[in-house]
């Protein structure tokens, strides 16, 4: 899995490409920690959007750790992150592993950046 972080207007979009597995967790957590520190020092914290369109889930390897990393980001970032292009199987996993967290899930990146309808 490769992580790409791009600033789009007042938002920061984190796109992930490739297969999610256990081996990709440490670099992903490092990217998230760097992003948390960056947004905490911004005068006007940016909305962070996780675009999961090109992320492949292969079995259960690394999924629990991935969701825990997203929960940690949600708890520590100055603004609540948004998610877009979340596949149905991953929505189910989010609900199963993180039912106490109400992740903001949008159909498209444009809606996540703007004020589109939330899907839960």
Buried (B, 14 or more C-beta within 10 A) or exposed (E): BEBEBEEEEEBBBBBBEEBBBEEBBEEBBEBBBEBBEBBEEEEEBBBBBBBBEEBEBEEEBBBBBBBBBBBBBBEEBEBBBBBBBBEEEBBEBBEEBBEEBEBBBBBEBEBBBEEBEBEE
